[in-house]
Amino acid sequence: MTSLFRARGLDPSTSHAAADQSIDLAKQHFEKIVECLRRFGPMGKDGIAELVGLDGNQVARRMKELEKDGRVELTGRTTKSNSGRSEREWQFVPVQQELI
């Protein structure tokens, strides 16, 4: 999993501890989001947030990382957000198993 949560070498130990906690929290969010899309199919960030109990902003922050890791992708379609605006629709990408 790609990590954006790093403390700089000269940062205080509290910054390093916070970065470590952020990684664990992000992993929990990643798992919830991927499982939601796998189970319920394509949807926007607000739909995901509602089903997994996260804020829409928390979901939005994770989607690019999940996309970079190949776990989700944009469908090319839009859906309505909670505010009635169009938002991008995401879908689960099944893991491809290599044949030996």
Buried (B, 14 or more C-beta within 10 A) or exposed (E): EEEEEEBEEEEEEEEBEBBEEBBEEBEEBBEBBBEBBBEEEBBBBBBBBBBBEBEBEBBBBBBEBBBEEEBBBEBEEEBEBEEEEEBBBBBBBEEEEEEE
